[in-house]
Each structure stands twice: as C-alpha cells, then as structure tokens.
Amino acid sequence: MVTSKHDSSTNGAESRLIVTFFAKSRPSNVSSQNVPSDPDPFRSQSLACGPSFSSLLSPRVAPASLNLSSSRTLAPGIFQSVYSVTAPFPNPAKLRHHASIAAFEALHGLEIVFDLVPLDVSSAEPLRPVRLAVFDMDSTLIDQEVIDELARSIGITSAVASITARAMNGEIEFEQSLRERLALLKGVTADVWEDLKHVVTIAKGAKELIRYLKERGVITVVVSGGFAPMANWLKEQLGLDFAYANHLIVSPSAESFPYPHLSGDLSPDHPIVVPEYKRHVLETLANEHSIPLSETLVVGDGSNDLLMLGVAGLGVAWRAKERVQKGAPQRLNGTTLSDLIYLLGDHAEEHKPQGHSRKVQLVMQREMGP
C-alpha cells in the first residue's frame, strides 16, 4: 500500500526508495536565451509522476509498504519522488524491468531510475550517500573508443570497430576481442598517445560531475578496458584519484618497423582489465577505504561493465548498448553526465540544508553557461 506522510507504518521503515524521472524530451540545457514558450511543458509528465505512479508502484512491491515522503521537480523535465519503505523490498533492478513500469515509461515519454538506499536513522543527511564512484572510460567519460582511434591511425577502422561492437554487445568474450584487435594494431608508433590526446574529447558533463563528487569528498576512479596512457591522461584532466587500464608492450625498432611501436600484445606484468577485474577494483577499493558497497556509484556503457554495475549501490548504464541497458540495474540516456548529479542530490525538501541545493545549482550553471 502507499501510505500518507504521517501514517504509522513509517515507524517500520528501513530504507528509502528514490525514484527519479527523466523526460526523454527534456532540453539539453536551459538558459535565459533558451526558455520554452510553454511555461510548463512537462506538466502532464510531472503530474503522472505523483500519486498515479505511486498507485502503479504499490502492488509491484507488496508485501512491503510505501510511504511517499516527497515529490518535486528538480529541473525542467526531471522529477523525483522519495518513499520510506519497509522490508522485504524487491530488487530495484527487477522493479525497473517490470512490464507495467516499462509501459508507464513509454506512455509518458520517461526514463525512470530506481535507487534503494539503506536508511540510517541516526543521520539527517539528505544527500544520497556515496563515497566511491567508479567509471568506465571509453564512450563514458570520453566520447570515443580509444582502440578504434588507434585503428583509424593506420587505416583499419572497420576491422577493429566490428570486433569492438561485438565485444560491447557481449557477443564474444572481452579478453578474446581485445587480443584480436591488438594483434591488428601491431606496428602502431609508440608515441601515438600524444596524437590521441588531441583527438579524444571528454564527455559533456563529465567535468561538472567529477567536480561535484570531489566537492563531496567522494573517491573517484576510472577503470577501463582501454589503455593506461589514456586512462592516466584522463585521470590528470579530471582530477580522479585512481586509474586502472590495460598495459601494452612496446617493441624497439626492428627491420619490419624501424621505430618504437606497439607489439600487439598485452603486458604479462599487469592484470588484464576484464569484467571480473573491474568488479574486483570496485570491491577492493571499497574494502580498503571501509566503504559499504551500498555507498558506491558505478557508471559504464559496455557489457564488460555489467559485473561492477551489478554489485554497486547505484549502478547506471550510461547511453549503453541495448543488451547492456537490458542487463544493467539502472540505465539513463541523457545528453550530459551531469544528469547523474540529480540522482545524488537533495532528497527531502523539508530537510534541505542551505548550501546543498545551491551546490547542485552552481555545478549545473557552470556547464550551462550564462
């Protein structure tokens, strides 16, 4: 059942369910020069996200009870409802995939992110607790697939890209695909990374998102099935705390390649960043820093991210391949990574401390400009 805010069932609440609704037609940015002519173009969607959605949600979570604590608009086309919930509560990933939820999304042009957060009754902190954030690199924090750019440098783009696509869609094992692609890249000049730094672009909203996380004291990490030179460069560009990626062997000049070049092989002295290793990095860092997995965020787009997405407190497939969106706990298809800030910001209007909401606004304004 959905109870009122003051219902006695709140005494048994053990968690809070944060449901964030993103209108698919929302603007990529809002400024004084870009204001919709309709003063409330998302009114019908905002109304749908209130009691009618609660009524839809209630039978999906029985026998748990829901207590609607707040419902509000975060930004044009972005709405959020927060519930106090009692155990036992279904896995939010299964909830997202329920046919009735998918039908609601399609009917109202929405994407819905469910986040179940353990309730610490001793804390009045209104922010979604997150102390460790782990990101994929290619097509997540950056716009490109680095291995495809390497292939482009020697004119074998199609051959490598087709293997990349099969790997990201889970059609072949990631390690097998990586070795097949690297073998094709034998002979690429060893200083190619300097050229790529002028080609690769940091994804829209990445700087704002990382800045926001750093301001909150969150440990930030990139763990990539790509390559260490670019991961370390990105770590410096964004101010990340850790970077993990594959290490390639560089061969000296030889008759066939009279210059230092990539050998086409992975270094045996470093771990290969396969899906299991990505999950291992998340779990190891969480353990080393005494962070419960419930207080971790993971963002990625490929099938090799699914394992770490699955064990994170909040795992979001970002603009992911279709198979990954189906298998990930949550998914979001926006135009800017700063959308993720709305999943982590203030949750209870009546408990909103001064400064927290302002911090979110300031971070967003930096991206949107004057």
C-alpha positions in Angstrom: 0.0 0.0 0.0 1.0 3.6 -0.4 0.6 5.4 2.9 0.3 9.0 3.7 3.3 11.0 5.0 2.1 10.7 8.6 1.0 7.1 8.5 2.1 5.0 11.5 3.8 2.5 9.1 6.7 4.9 8.8 7.8 3.6 12.2 8.9 0.4 10.5 10.7 2.0 7.5 14.2 0.5 6.9 15.1 2.1 3.6 14.2 4.9 1.3 13.3 4.4 -2.4 14.4 7.3 -4.6 12.6 7.4 -7.9 13.9 9.9 -10.4 12.0 10.6 -13.7 13.8 12.0 -16.7 11.6 13.2 -19.6 13.1 12.0 -22.8 12.2 15.3 -24.5 13.9 17.5 -21.9 16.2 20.2 -23.1 20.0 19.5 -23.0 20.4 22.9 -21.3 18.3 25.8 -20.1 19.4 29.4 -20.1 17.8 32.8 -20.3 18.1 32.6 -24.1 16.6 29.1 -24.3 13.4 29.1 -22.3 10.4 27.1 -23.6 7.5 29.2 -24.7 5.2 26.9 -22.8 5.6 27.9 -19.1 5.3 24.3 -18.0 5.8 22.0 -21.0 6.3 19.0 -18.7 3.2 19.5 -16.6 1.5 16.3 -17.7 4.6 14.2 -17.0 5.1 15.8 -13.6 1.5 15.0 -12.6 2.0 11.4 -13.8 5.0 11.0 -11.6 2.9 11.7 -8.4 0.1 9.7 -6.9 -0.8 7.8 -10.1 2.7 6.4 -10.3 2.6 5.5 -6.6 -0.6 3.6 -7.2 1.1 1.7 -10.0 4.1 1.0 -7.9 2.3 -0.2 -4.8 1.3 -3.7 -6.0 4.7 -4.2 -7.6 6.4 -4.0 -4.2 4.0 -5.9 -1.9 4.2 -7.0 0.8 6.5 -4.0 1.5 4.7 -0.7 2.3 5.5 2.6 0.7 5.3 6.0 2.4 5.5 8.9 -0.1 7.8 11.4 1.7 8.3 14.0 -1.1 7.7 14.6 -4.7 9.2 17.5 -6.6 10.6 19.0 -9.8 14.4 19.1 -9.8 14.8 20.8 -13.2 12.8 21.2 -16.4 11.8 17.6 -17.3 13.4 16.0 -14.2 11.2 14.9 -11.3 11.8 12.9 -8.2 9.7 11.1 -5.6 11.1 9.7 -2.4 9.5 6.9 -0.4 10.1 5.4 3.0 9.8 1.7 2.6 9.6 -1.4 4.8 11.3 -4.7 4.2 11.1 -7.0 2.4 11.6 -4.8 -0.7 12.2 -6.1 -4.2 15.4 -5.6 -6.1 15.2 -2.2 -7.8 16.7 -3.7 -10.9 13.8 -6.2 -11.2 11.4 -3.4 -10.5 12.7 -1.4 -13.4 12.2 -4.2 -15.8 8.6 -4.9 -14.8 6.3 -4.7 -17.8 4.0 -2.2 -16.1 6.9 0.2 -15.4 8.1 -0.1 -19.0 4.6 0.6 -20.2 4.4 3.7 -17.9 7.7 5.0 -19.3 6.6 4.5 -22.9 3.2 6.2 -22.3 4.7 9.3 -20.6 8.0 9.6 -22.5 10.1 9.0 -19.4 13.2 7.1 -18.2 12.9 6.1 -14.5 15.8 5.4 -12.2 15.2 3.5 -9.0 17.6 3.7 -6.1 17.0 1.8 -2.8 19.1 3.4 -0.1 19.5 1.9 3.4 18.1 4.3 6.0 20.5 5.4 8.7 18.1 6.8 11.3 20.9 8.4 13.2 21.7 10.7 10.2 19.7 13.6 8.8 21.9 13.8 5.7 19.6 14.5 2.8 22.1 13.5 0.1 22.2 10.1 -1.4 25.2 8.5 0.4 28.1 7.9 -2.0 31.7 7.7 -1.0 33.2 5.9 -4.0 32.5 6.4 -7.7 33.9 4.2 -10.4 33.6 5.0 -14.1 34.3 3.3 -17.4 36.4 5.4 -19.8 35.6 4.8 -23.4 32.2 6.1 -24.5 31.5 7.1 -20.9 34.0 9.7 -19.5 35.2 10.3 -23.1 33.3 10.3 -26.3 35.5 7.9 -28.3 36.6 4.2 -28.2 40.4 4.6 -28.0 41.1 1.3 -29.7 39.0 2.5 -32.7 41.1 5.7 -32.9 44.3 3.6 -32.8 42.9 1.6 -35.7 42.0 4.8 -37.6 45.6 5.9 -37.4 46.7 3.0 -39.6 43.6 2.7 -41.7 42.0 -0.4 -40.3 39.0 1.2 -38.6 36.3 -1.1 -40.0 38.0 -4.3 -39.0 38.7 -3.2 -35.4 35.4 -1.4 -34.9 33.4 -4.5 -35.9 35.2 -6.6 -33.2 34.7 -3.7 -30.7 31.0 -3.7 -31.4 30.7 -7.4 -30.9 32.5 -7.3 -27.6 30.5 -4.3 -26.2 27.3 -6.2 -27.2 28.5 -9.3 -25.4 28.7 -11.4 -28.5 32.3 -12.5 -27.8 34.4 -12.5 -24.6 36.1 -9.2 -23.9 39.6 -10.6 -23.4 39.3 -12.6 -26.7 38.1 -9.5 -28.6 40.9 -7.3 -27.0 43.6 -9.7 -28.1 42.2 -9.9 -31.6 42.1 -6.2 -32.0 45.5 -5.6 -30.5 47.0 -8.1 -33.0 45.7 -5.9 -35.8 47.4 -2.9 -34.2 50.9 -4.3 -34.3 53.3 -1.6 -35.7 51.4 1.5 -34.5 54.0 4.1 -33.4 54.6 4.1 -29.7 54.1 7.8 -29.4 50.6 7.6 -30.9 49.1 8.5 -27.5 50.3 12.1 -27.8 48.3 12.4 -31.0 45.2 10.8 -29.5 45.2 13.4 -26.7 44.3 16.0 -29.3 41.6 13.8 -30.8 39.8 12.4 -27.7 37.1 14.6 -26.2 35.9 14.5 -22.6 32.2 13.7 -22.5 29.8 16.5 -21.9 29.1 16.9 -18.2 32.0 14.8 -17.0 34.0 17.7 -15.6 30.9 19.0 -13.8 30.0 15.6 -12.4 33.5 14.8 -11.2 33.8 18.3 -9.7 30.6 17.8 -7.8 31.8 14.4 -6.5 35.1 15.8 -5.4 33.4 18.6 -3.5 31.5 15.9 -1.6 34.7 14.1 -0.8 33.9 11.1 -3.0 36.8 8.9 -4.2 36.7 8.9 -8.0 38.1 6.2 -10.2 38.4 5.3 -13.9 38.7 1.6 -14.7 39.0 0.9 -18.3 39.3 -2.0 -20.7 41.3 0.5 -22.8 44.9 1.6 -22.3 46.9 3.0 -19.4 48.4 6.0 -21.2 45.0 7.4 -22.0 43.5 6.5 -18.6 46.3 8.2 -16.8 45.9 11.3 -19.0 42.2 11.3 -18.2 42.9 10.9 -14.5 45.0 14.1 -14.7 42.5 16.0 -16.8 39.6 15.3 -14.4 41.5 15.1 -11.1 40.5 11.5 -10.5 42.0 9.6 -7.6 42.8 6.3 -9.3 43.2 5.0 -12.9 43.3 1.3 -14.0 43.6 0.1 -17.6 45.5 -2.3 -19.8 49.2 -2.1 -20.3 50.7 -2.7 -23.8 54.1 -4.0 -24.7 56.2 -1.5 -26.8 58.8 -3.1 -29.1 62.0 -1.4 -30.1 62.9 -0.5 -33.7 63.2 -3.5 -36.0 63.6 -4.2 -39.7 59.9 -4.5 -40.3 59.1 -1.5 -38.1 62.1 0.9 -37.9 60.7 2.8 -35.0 59.4 2.0 -31.4 56.0 0.5 -31.9 53.1 -1.4 -30.3 53.9 -5.1 -30.3 50.2 -6.1 -30.5 50.5 -7.9 -27.1 49.4 -7.1 -23.5 52.0 -6.8 -20.8 52.2 -10.1 -18.7 53.2 -8.0 -15.7 49.9 -6.3 -15.3 46.3 -7.6 -14.9 44.1 -7.6 -17.9 41.0 -5.4 -17.3 38.3 -7.9 -18.0 34.8 -7.6 -16.4 35.9 -9.6 -13.3 38.8 -7.3 -12.7 36.6 -4.2 -13.0 34.4 -5.7 -10.2 37.5 -6.6 -8.3 38.7 -3.0 -8.4 35.4 -1.7 -7.1 35.2 -4.2 -4.2 38.9 -3.9 -3.3 38.8 -0.1 -3.1 35.6 -0.2 -1.1 37.1 -2.6 1.3 40.4 -0.7 1.6 38.5 2.5 2.4 35.9 0.9 4.7 33.1 1.9 2.3 30.0 -0.3 2.1 29.0 -1.2 -1.5 25.7 0.5 -0.8 27.6 3.8 -0.9 29.2 3.3 -4.3 28.3 4.6 -7.7 29.3 2.9 -10.9 28.7 4.2 -14.5 29.6 2.4 -17.7 28.2 1.6 -21.2 29.6 -1.8 -22.2 28.9 -5.4 -21.4 32.3 -5.6 -19.7 30.8 -3.1 -17.1 27.8 -5.3 -16.1 29.5 -7.1 -13.3 30.6 -4.0 -11.5 27.3 -2.3 -12.2 25.6 -5.2 -10.6 27.3 -5.0 -7.2 27.3 -1.2 -6.9 24.9 0.6 -4.6 23.8 2.6 -7.6 24.9 1.1 -11.0 23.9 3.1 -14.0 24.4 2.1 -17.6 25.0 5.4 -19.4 23.9 5.7 -23.1 24.7 2.0 -23.2 24.3 -0.6 -25.9 20.9 -2.3 -26.0 22.0 -5.5 -24.4 23.7 -3.6 -21.6 20.6 -1.5 -20.9 18.6 -4.7 -20.5 21.1 -6.3 -18.2 22.1 -3.3 -16.0 20.5 -2.5 -12.7 19.5 1.0 -14.0 20.0 3.0 -17.2 19.9 6.6 -18.4 20.2 8.0 -21.9 20.8 11.7 -21.5 23.0 14.2 -23.3 25.2 15.2 -20.3 26.8 13.2 -17.5 25.8 16.0 -15.1 22.3 14.4 -15.2 23.7 12.0 -12.7 24.0 14.8 -10.1 20.2 14.7 -9.8 20.5 11.1 -8.6 22.8 12.1 -5.8 21.5 15.5 -4.7 19.0 16.6 -2.0 16.1 14.2 -1.5 13.9 15.8 1.2 12.7 19.4 0.6 11.9 19.9 4.3 15.3 18.8 5.4 17.3 20.6 2.7 20.3 22.4 4.3 21.3 25.7 2.9 24.2 25.2 0.5 23.5 21.7 -0.7 20.9 22.6 -3.3 22.9 25.7 -4.1 26.0 23.5 -4.8 24.0 21.4 -7.3 22.7 24.6 -9.0 26.2 26.1 -9.2 27.7 23.0 -10.7 24.9 22.9 -13.3 25.3 26.5 -14.1 29.0 26.1 -14.8 28.0 23.7 -17.6 25.0 25.6 -19.0 26.8 28.9 -19.1 25.3 32.4 -18.7 
